[in-house]
Amino acid sequence: MIALHISIFDGFPFLWSEGKKIGMLKELRLAMDGIRMISLRSNTTKEFCVWLPCREEKPVPSSPLVGTGPEMMGEESLKAFPITALRLNATSLHELSLLSEKGNIPGSGVIFGSSLLWIRQVRKIALNIIRSQSLLPSMVRKDTFQEALWQPFPDSTTSLALEKLAETMPAVCRSLSRTNTQPPEEPKRLALRRLLSFIVNVLVRPLEKAGTPKITEFESVHDAWLHALSSSDARLNWKNEQELEQFACQLNAWRRPIEIHERSPFRFCFQLTEPALKGKKQDRWHVGYQLQLKADPSLILNAGDLWNPESAASQHASSCSSDYTEFMLTALGQASGRSHPKPEKEKSGRFRSCYRGRIPIFAGICRAAAKRRICGHASLVVEQSQGAQPYRNQNESETSCHEGKRIGSHAGKHGCLRLCRSNRQ
């Protein structure tokens, strides 16, 4: 019996076999014939060292079907074994995902390791990211040249799924190294992020066709970048290094606000409080700015309390992130463009006069709040999501995000604003 494993090296997936001998190319080809994947023969082979647990200098098999392991009396340690692995392209990775979806193939003499099942989940997330268009174009330097790549920016829900996926990553996925002197030390999250970027790019880009002439001359660096984004070859063909560096700085500045939101453990929220029934401010709605922890939506911090470094809110925020101030200032700057700075005198209606002009999101929020005012709820929380979310009907009921019920949503160009009923008075 031969076991197939996939390991990640420099963000690329490599397939290798475990049989009578670790990483033998002959057994790998027998396994390919057993599962009838002749297309794997066209992939590039590379030499690596794989680090596996051993007892008494003998490797511990990943499954009893592969072979009998050494006695349990000895101490377990890592040891490097030379192997020959195949670098998987888009077609091979897709075929392996489909074959491993239903489990091992009877009569093939091949078993699929846990790494194949795990990478299939990564591929599903990559497909969801592409489907929701949660990705941005970028430029990345690799060795001596620049590459035009699509960088995934998952929403908060997908980010949590990726965090759980990183925790469950099989150890064999991070077992490859160039030499046998030191085992690999790449963090799980970094390995997953690089693999996700690779899968997204191979799925978005068209397949390379034989005989297609390559375009090597362009009028500007922008044309060369756009061509590299939409072709099978991500290498950017432009000789002027100064223009490349300037363009890379412009791209980084353009993408920076989204990167701040993406790496922050918080999301930005608005709390919309009903006006008082009596008094001078009975026609004024109050909007409060808050930070909500992505991992624990029940933790909500008022932005006003975060200016005091000795407050309980600041201590909570500091325990979750050391640079929450940058995220809060960026989010407040974006929120300042969503409402008119000075409410005008009431004309046709209370809500349109308070939130006039910039983006008509608050008008719909206030109309929805007014319909539910008779229910006695004192406040509403609006949750901002940076990822692309599908539009939901405002009358659609959803599960609670923090001890209340979500009562609607409104999709805007900056993401999705969700209207939530809060039990907090």
N, C-alpha and C positions, 0 to 999 in steps of 0.2 A: 504494500500500500504506500502511495506517495501523497504527501500533504503539500498543498500550495499555500504560500504566504506572500503578502505584499508588505514591503517596507518602504519608508519615505526617506529620501536623501535629497537635500537641496530643493525640497518642494515637489520632487518628481516621484511617482510610484514605480517601484521595481518588483518584479515577480521572481521568486526563486522557489526551489523544491526542497523537501525534506523526505528522504527515503533511507535506503541502505547507507548512503553517504550524504552529508550535508552539502547542499548547493551544487550537486553534480549536473552538468549541462545535459548529459545523456538521459538522466531520469526526468529532467524538466521537459525534454522533447517527447519522452514516452507519455508523460502526463498530458501534454498538449494533444497528442494523438488520441489518448483515452477519452478526453472531453470534446474531441473533434473541433479544436480551435487551431486550424492550420494557419490562420492569419497571424498568430503570434510569432511564427518563424521569421517574419519580415522585420520584427522589432530589433533594436540595437542591443547587443549584449555588453555588459561591463563587469569588471572584476571588483569585488568588495571583500570586506571582512565582516562577518555577522557574529554578534556577541550573544551567546546562548548560555543558560544555566547548566552547570556540569556538576557531577559528583565523581570523584576519583578519576578526573580527566575524561570522563565519558559524558556526552550531552544527554540531557533529560528530554525524552521525546515529548512532543506537544500533545500526542494522543496515543493511547495503548494500541491503536490500530497500526501505527507506524512501526512500532517495535517495543521490545521490553527495555525498561530503563535500568540504570545501575541500582545497587542496593541503597536503601534509605539511611544506612548508618553513616555515610560520609557527609561532610559539610558541603553545602552548595556554594558555588562560586561562578563567576562569569569567565568565559574563555572565548577567544576569537577563532573562527573557522573561515578559511578562504572559500568563496563561492563565486559562481557565475550567475548573474541576474539579468533579466530582460527589462528594459525600460518600456513601460506601457504607453501607447499612444491613445488617442481618443476612442478609436474604434475598438481596440482590444479591451480597454477599461469598460466600455459599454457592454461588450459581449460577456465579459466575466461577471459583471453585475447582474445581467439577466440569467446567466447559468447558475450562479450561486443563490439566486432568490428563493428557489424551491429546495435548497439543500443539496446534499451529495447526490451524484448521478450513479444509480445502481449499475454494477457491472463494469464501471470505468476504471476501477483500481485507484481512484483519486478521491481525496477528501479535501474540502475547502476549510482553510484555517479561519480563526476568528477575525483575522485582519481583513479578509475579503468581505465578511458580513458587516464589519464596522465601516469600511470604505464605501459600501453601498449606501449606508445612511448619510455619509458626507455628500455623496453624489445627489441624493434626493434633496438635501438642503441647497446644494448649488443650483439645481433645477428650479427650486422655489424662489431663490434670489433672482435668477434670470427672469422668471415669469412675472415677478413683482417689480422688475426693473430697479432693484436696489443695488446698483453698481454705478461707478463713475470712471471715466477715462483718466489715465495717469501716465507718468513717465518714470521709469526705474532704471538706474544705472546698473549694468551687469558687466563686470570685467572692464573692458575698454570701450564699450558702446552703450547706447541707450535703447531701451525697449519701451514700446507703447503698449501698456497693459490695461485691462479692465479690472478695477479694484472693487471687490464686493463690500457693500456697506449694509449689513443686515439690520433689520429693525430690532426692537427690544425683545420681542418674543423669540425671534430667530437667534439672537445673541445668547439668550438663556439656554436654548437648545444646543448651541455650539459649546457653551461652557460645560454642560453635562456630557456632551460627546467627547470633549477633551479629557474629562475625568475618567471616562470608560475606555480610553484608547488602549488597545493591547500593547504590551511591552515590545512585541516583535516589530511593531511599526517604527520604532526608534532604535533599531538594533544594528544599523549599517554604519560602517566607517571605512575610510580609505586604507588605514594601516591597522596593525594589530597591537599598537603600543598603548592606546587609550580608548575606552569605550565611549560611545557618543553621549553627549550631555545636552542635546537640544531640548528645550522645554516643550511640554505637550501642546500648549496653546500656540506657540510659534510654529511648530510642525503642522498643526491643524490649519492654521491661517495660511501658510504657504501652500499646502495641498489644496485648500479650498480655492485659492487664487488660480492655481494651475487648472483645476477642473472647470472653473467658470470660464477661463480664457479658451480652453479647447472646445467647450460647448458653444461659445458665442461665435467663434471664428469659423469661416468656411473651410472645408477640407481642401487641401492642396491638390490641384489637378495636374496631371502630367502633360507637358507640352505647352503650358500657359506661360507666355513671356513675362518676365519680371520687369517692373518699372523701377528704374534707378535714378531718374532725374526728375526734380520737382522745382516749382517756381518759388516756393517758400518753405520754411520749416513747418508751418501749419499744414500745408498740403502733404508733406512727408509723414507727419504724425498721424493725420487722418487716414492715409493709405495704410500705415502700419497697424492701425487699430482695426481695420476692416479686412485685412489679408491674413493668410495662414502664417506668415513670417512676421513676428513682432518687432524685428530689428528695425531701428529708425535710420534710414539712409540720408544723412545730412552731415556734411564735412565741417561746417562752421561750428566749432565747439562753443564759442562765446554766445551765439544765438541759441544753441541748445540749452546752455545754462540759464540764460535769461527766460526762455520759455518754460523751463522746469520750475523756476522760481514763481512765475506767474500762475502756473497750474497749482503749486503748493499753496499759494495765498488764496486762490479761488476755492480750494478744497478744505482749507483749514477749519472753518466753522463747523462743517459736517464731521470732520475728524474729532473735534473737541466733543461734540455730542456723542459720537460713536464710542469713544474710549471712556467717557464718564460713567460712573455707576449710577448716576441720577438721571431722571427725566424732569422736564420743566412742566409745571402745572399752573393753571389759573383757578382760583376759587372765587366764584361769583356769588355775592351775598345780596339778598333781597333788600330793598329800601325799607326804612322804618315806616310804620303805619301812620305815625304822627311826627310833626316837627318840620323844620326847614328843609331837611334832606330826605323828605318822604318820596321824592321823585328821582333820587340818585341811587344807582346800583354801585356796589363797591366791588372792585376786582383786586384780589390778593394774589401775590406771586408766591409759589411754593416749589420746593424740590421734593421729588418722590423717588425713593430707592427702587431701582429696577428689580433687584432680587427679592425685595420685600415691599410690595406696594402699600402695606399698612403703615410704613414709616414715612410720614410727610412732615417736612420742615418748612417753617415760614422763612421767606427770604429776608424779611426785615430783622429776624433774630440772628441771622448769620453774620451781620456786620459787627457784632460784639464777639470777639474771640473767646471770651470767658463764658458765654452762654451755653446752655445745655445743647442747643441746636448745633452750635459750632463744634462742640466736642463730638457729637454724633457724626457730623459730616466729615470731620478730620479722621475719625476712625475708619471711615469707608474710602476716603480719597484725600490725598494731600493737596491736590490742585483743584478743589471744587470751586474756588473763587473764580478762576478763569472760565469755567463752564457757566457759572451763574451770571457773570458779566456779559458773556456772549449771548446767553438766552434772554437776559433782560434787554439787551440792545435789539434783538430781533422782535421781542414782544412790544417794544416801544412803537413799532410801526404798525401795530394792529389796531390801535384805537386813536381817536382824535385827542390831541393834548388838552384842549379846553372844551368841555361840553357846552353846546349852544342852547339857546332857549328853545323850549318845546314848541314844535310846529304841528307836524302831522301825527307824531306819536312819541311816547316817552323814550323808547329804546333807540330809535333812529336818530334822535337828537343827541343822545349821550354818546353813541358810537357811530359816527357819521364818516363816510368817505373811504377810509383806507382799505379795509377788507370787510365785506359784509358778513363776516362770520358771527360777530357778537349780536347782530340784529336777530339772526335766527336763534342764537342761544337764548337771548332774552325773551323772544316770543315763546320758545319752548318752556322757559321758566315761568312765564306768566300763566300759561295754561295749567301748570301744576302748583300754583301758589295756594290754591284752595286746599291742598293736601297738608299744609302746615310745615313743609320743609323749609328750613331757614337758609340753606346754602347749597350751591352746586359747585362741583369741581370739574374743571375742564382739563383734560390730560392731553399733552402734546406728544405725538410720536414722530420721530425723525424718519423712520422707514416708510416706504410706500405701502399703504394699507388699502384694502378694497373698501369701496364706499358702501356703507350700510344705511338702511332706511332709518329715519329718525324715530319711527315708532317701534323699531325692533328692540326687544328686551335682551340684555346680555347679562352675564354673570358679574358678580361684584368684583371690583378691583381693590376696594378698601372699605369693608363693612358697609356697603351700600349697594345700590343697583344702578348700573349704567343705563341711562334712559335715552340715548341717542348718539348720533355722531355727525360730524360735518367734515368733509374732505376739502382741504385747501392745497395750494401749490407748495407749501412748506411741509406737508405731511398730513396727518390726520388729527383733528381735534375731537376728542370724545367728551361727551357731556355725561357727568356722573352725578347721581344723587348721593349726597353725603349725609351720614347720621350725626356728624359733628355739628353742634350748634354754635 
